[in-house]
Amino acid sequence: MKRLPNRRVCLAVLATVACLALLVPLGQAVASESGSSPGAAVFEMKYRGLDAPDDPLSYRSYWGFGSGNQASAQNDPFVRAVKSRVTDCSIIENPYVPKARFSVVELKDKKPVAYYFDLNADGQVSEKEKFSPAAPAGPRFSYPYAFITSDFTLRTQDEREVPFRIMVVGYPMESDRVSFMCSPCCVLEGEATLAGTPMRLVLYANGFQGSFTDFGACSFALLPAGQASPAYLPRNTLSSLINHEGTFYRLKLQGTHARDSALRVVVEKDTAPTGQGAIDLGGKEGMKTRLSGVRIQGEKDSTIHFSVADTRPTFPTGQYRIASGYVSYGAESNSEWNVSFNGGPSFDIKAAETTRLDLGKPVLTISAIDERDRYSDNAQERTTYTKGASIYLAPQIKGKAGEVYMRFARKNAKAGNFEDVKPHFRITDSGGKQVASGDMEYG
């Protein structure tokens, strides 16, 4: 017969383990188990569906997908099932939810009164799949119509099944038509102590693809725990390197968000030495400039994505590049105009050194090709064309470091906002006489 362990010894060991557990803070104990440093903050992430269209955690970003393939919509089993019950409706297509691609808004007197979504993707309609208008919690929600689904199962690109929730908003257009757009309506959130302060971490999905953990595509918010969320929640692009209150941290993902597993986010202080960047904005003499914000990416590490608003930012040592940014400028003040740019230079940050980055002094170049060759890989630029030719013009404005300036806007002093300035073009003949002119459109 197999001999059982001494019961008293077993109880003593269990008591000792329990006492030790009480002596170690929960976050540190989990960090130790996960192989992270003892001072790491460990956020155990939980799914949360949002119930109000103006929840402080709402995305405030909306996607419209057009009318889509109407023949496919009319033949969709779920659409047919709903249309057998309602008199008037609008069909919404969301290609990112393939198992419930088409959903339906019921209309009465041309106003939305109910939303139908195929939660279980069976092509049939039930009362659980009919949603009444969602009432905002406050007076500042800008859409007169909103609907929120209950949770359903969404399959991600890597074949995980995750809970998800969608909000549909509508706003009136001309001819009494209502236009509809969609937004994710769920987040992942968790709490832990970071640098001695209880914090709440919120992860936002990458559109409707079900992932909350794609570096560079998803976003996050880091907030004091136990405090009411502000009306506007500042969010940042999800990155493996983040800056919180002037200190850099490394963010690591452990596990996965799925039905049968949990996601853990470990945040630990970055120990790399630091250096500085010096971003100089060159312009005409006397021009006043201000860097409104720059998005930084890792040159080799594609998981690094963060923003800086300082012309003398500090970085941990490593290789980075400027991905995009905004510049404000003017002759009298640095707030008369603003412009966005993409594709800045790469740079190295070395310990206790300053790396200079010279931007600005943009130069305009214009390429002209035959309209028929617009999508050809071998299109040839030319400077002269025969009368009546259809020409495709492509202006490009590049700065000293190769950054491409995209969209210029001038401040409207009366309204207090910025308005896009359309590029104007002139085409002349060989004698300098104008033969064509016009304004170019963005997009």
N, C-alpha and C positions, 0 to 999 in steps of 0.2 A: 504494500500500500504506500502511495506517495505521501510523504510527510508534509504537513502544512506549515507555513512560517509562523513564528511566534506572534500571537495577536497583539501583545503589548508592544513589541518592537515595531510592528507595522503602524500602530496608532501613534507612537512617538515620532516616527519618521514623517507621517502625515502632518502632525502638529508643527514640526520644525519647518516643513515646506510652507505651511500656511503662514507662519510667523514671518518667514523671509519674504513672502509675497507682499505682506502688509508693509514691510520696510522699504520696498522699492516702488517708486511712482509708476502708475500704470503705463504711461507713455514710454518710459525708459525700459520697463520690462519687455514690452512688445518690441521695442527697437532692438534689444539684445537678442530676442528670439529671431528677429528677421536679419540679423547679421549687420545691423547699422550701428553707428556710434552711440554710446550711452546718452549723449545729450540731444539726440535726434527727436523731432516731433513726429509722431506717427498718427496719421489721420485715417481712421477706419471709415471708408466712404459708404454711404447708404443712399439708395434711390429715393427721390421725392418728386411726386407729381404736383404741379402747381394748380390751384383751384380758382384763382381770380385772374382775370386778364391783365390787371395792373399790379400783380404781385411784385414786390421790390426785386425779386430774383428773376422776373420775366426777361426774355431775351431782347425785346424791343427791336428785333430784326425780323423782317417778313419776306417771304419768297412768293413770287407769282410765277406760274408756269404756263400762262396763256390758255387758250381754249383747247389745245391738244388735238388729238385725232377724234373728231366727232363720230365717225363711223364706229370706231372701237368703243367709244363711250356709250353710244346708243345700244350696242350689242352686249355690253357688260351685264352679267347676270344680276349683280347687286343694283345697278342703275335701273334695270328693268323691274326688279322687285319693288324698289322705292316708287317708281313712276306709276306702278299699279295702285298705289295708295294715295298719291298726291296729285293735285290738279296742275300746279305750276311749279317749276323748279329750275335751279341752275346746277350744272355739273362742274365739279372741281377735279382736276387731274394733278396728282403728285407722283411723278415717275420714280421717286426715291422710296416709295412704299409699294413695291410691285405686287404684293398679295392683296392690297386694298388700294389699287391705283386710282380708282374713281370713287368719289364721294358726292353727296348730293345735299344742296340747300333747298329746303322747301320755302316757297314764296306765297304770300297772300297780299293782294293789292300791291304787288311788286316789292314787298318788303320781306326780308328774311325772318322766318318764325321758328325754324327748326333745322337741325343739321343731322344727316345720316352718315354714319361711318361703319364699314364692315369690320368690326372688331375681331371676329374669329375667321375672317377671310373665307367664309363658306358660300358666298354668293346669295345668301338669304338675308332678310331683314327682320329684326326683332325689336321689341320696345326698348331693350337695353342698348340698342344701337341708334336710338333717336335721342338727340341732345337739345335741350332748351337753351335759349340765350344765357350767357354767363354775365352776371352783373359785376361791374367793376367795384372795387372797395372804396375808391375815392372819386373825386370829380374831374381829375385831370386826364383820364384815359381818352385818347384822341379818336377812337373808332366808335361809331354808333352801334355797330353790330359785332358780337364776338361769341364764339362757341368753343367749348373745350371738351375733348373726348375723355372717357375714362381710360385707364391703362390697358394697353394691348401688347402683344408680343411682336417685337420687330427683330428680324434676322439681319445681322450685320454682314459686311463683306467677307469677314473671316469666319462666317457660319456660327457665330454666337447668337443665342436668343436672349434678348434683353427686354425689360419692361420699357414702355415708351408712352408718351402722351402728346397730342397735337392740339394747337389752338388755330382756329380759323377766324380771321377778322374781315369785315366788309365795310366799304365806304361808297357813298352814292357817286355816280358819274352822271354825265349828260344823258338825256333821254330816259330818265328814271331807271337807268341800269345800275346795278350794284356790282362792284368789282371785289373779288375775294383774294386774299393772300393767306399763306400758312406760316406757322412758326412752331418750333419745338416748345413744349410746355412742361419740361421736367429737367431736373438737375441731379447731380450727386453731391452730397455734403457730409462733412465730418468735422469733429472738434479735437483739438490737442493743444498742448502748451508749447509755445514757441518763444524762446528767449525770455522765459518767465511770465509770459502773458497768455492767457487762454485765448485761442484763436479759432475761427471757423473758416474752413476751406470749402469753396463751392466750385464744382466743375460743370462747364457748359458743353453741350454736344456740338459736334461738327455737322450742323444742318440736320438732315433726316436720316443719316447713315447709321445712327445708333451708337457711335463711338464718342466717349467723353475723354479719351486719352491720346488723341493724335497731336503730337507736338507740332506747333506751327499752324494748326487748323482749328483746334478746340481753344477754349479760353477758360480763365479761372478768376476767382475773386478771393482775397484773403482779408477777413474782417475780424474785429474783436468779437469774441463769443459773448453771448448774453446781452448784447445791445441791439436795439431796433435797427433794422437795415435802413440806410438813407434812401430818399426817394429815387436818386440816381445812383446805381451801384457801379463803381469803377471796376472795369474788367481789363485783364491783360491776356495776351496770347500765351497759351500754355507752353512752357519752356522748361528744360532741365536745369537752367540757370536762371534764378530770379533775384530781384533786388527788393528787399523788404526793409523799409525805414533805414536806408543807407547801408545795409549789410547784405552781402551776397550769400545765397543759399543754393544748395544742389537739391533738386527735386527728383525723387526716384519713384517709379511705379512698381508695385509688387502685386501679383495676382491679376485677376481680370474681373471686370464687371460683367456678370452673366447670372443666369438663373441659379446655377449650382455652385457658384464661387463668388468671392468677395474681392474688392479692390482695396488696396492699402497704399497710401501716399506717404512716403518718408521724406521729411525735409530736414537737412542737416547743413550746418554752417560750412561755407566753402573756405578751405584753408590755403588756397593758392595765393602767392604774393600778387600785388596789384601794380598797375601802371596807369598812366593817363592818356587820353586822347585830346587833341586840340583841334577843334573843327573851326576853320576859318571860312567865312562867306565873303567872297570877293564880288564887288559890283562897281558901277561907275563912281567916280570921285564924288564924295559927299553923300553917297547913298547910305541910308540907315537900314540895317538888316537885323533880323532876329530869327534864331532857329526855334521853330514852334515845337518840333518833335522829330526824332529820327528813330527808325526801326532797325535794330541790329540783329544780324544772324551769325551763327557760327560758320566760318569758312569751310571747315572740314566736318564739324559736328552739326549735323542737320537738326538736332533736337534743341538747339539754342535759339531763342527768339525773345528779345525784350526791347523796350523802348527807353530812350533817354531824351531829356529836354534841355540838357546843359551843354554848352559849347566846350566845356572842359570836363567831360565825364571820366569817372574812374572805372576800370575794368579789371577782372582777374586776368592774369597772363594767359595768352592764347591767340588764336587767329580768328579774326572776325571780318565781316564786310557790312557795309551800309546797304540795306535793302530798299529803303524808301524814306521819305521825310517831307516835312513842310517848312516853308520859309515865308516869313512876313517881312515886308520891306516898304520903302517909300522915300520920297525926297524930303518931306517935312518931318515924318515920323516913321517908325517901323511897323505901322499898323494900317497903311493905306492900301496895300496889295498883299495877296498871298498866292503861293504857287506850290504844287506838290511835285515831287520828283521820285524817280525809281532808278535802280541800278547804280548805286554808288560804288566806291572803290573798296578793295580788300585792304586789311591792315593788320599788323602784328602789335600786340601789347607785350612789352617786356617789363620786368620788375623794376620799379622805381624810376622808370623812364617815361618820357612824353613822346607820343607819336603824333605828328602833325598831319592833318587832312585838309587840303585846300579844295573847297568847292566854290561854285559860283562862276561869275563871268560867262554867262551862257551865250552861245553863238547859234544863230538860226541857219539851217540848211534845208533846201527843198528839193525833193526828187519828183520827177514827172515821168510817168510811163503811159503807154497806150492803155486805155481802159480795158481793152480786150485781153491784155496780158496781166491784169491785176492779180490773178491768183496763180500765175505761172512762176516756177522757180527760176526761169531763165529770162525774166523780164529785163529789158535794157532801158536804162535811163537815157533821156535825150533832152536837149535844150531847145530844139526847134521842131515844130509840127506844121503840117499843112492846114490850111483854113478848113474849118468844119470838123477837125479831128476831135474825138472824145478822149479827154486826158484825165488821168487819176493823179492828183497831187497829194504828196505826203510830206508835210513839214516836220522837222525834228529840231529840237532845241537841246543842245548838249552843253554841259559845264566843263570846267577844267579837268575834273577827275572822271569824266565819262558819264556822269549822271544825266539822266534824260528828264527835262522839265516838261510836265504834262498839262496841267490845268491852271490857268491864270484867272484870278478873280479880283475885282476892285470893290472897295468898301463904299456902300451907298450911305452917305453921311446922314441923310434924312431918315432912312429906314433903319440904319444901324447894322445892316447885314452885308454880306459879301455877295456880289453878283458875277457870274461867269462872263468873261470877255471873249467874244467870238473873234478868232483870227480873220483878218481881212486880206484878200489877195487881189493883185492886179496883174494882168497879162498884157504885154505890149508886143508890137511888131518890131521888125528890124530897125525902123526909124524912131522907135520910142513912143509911138502912138498907142494909147490904150485900146485894146480890142475886147477885153473882158475883165470883169471884176465881180466880187461877191464876198459873202461871209461864209466861213467854214463852220461846220457843226462838230461838237464833241461827240465821241462815240464811234 
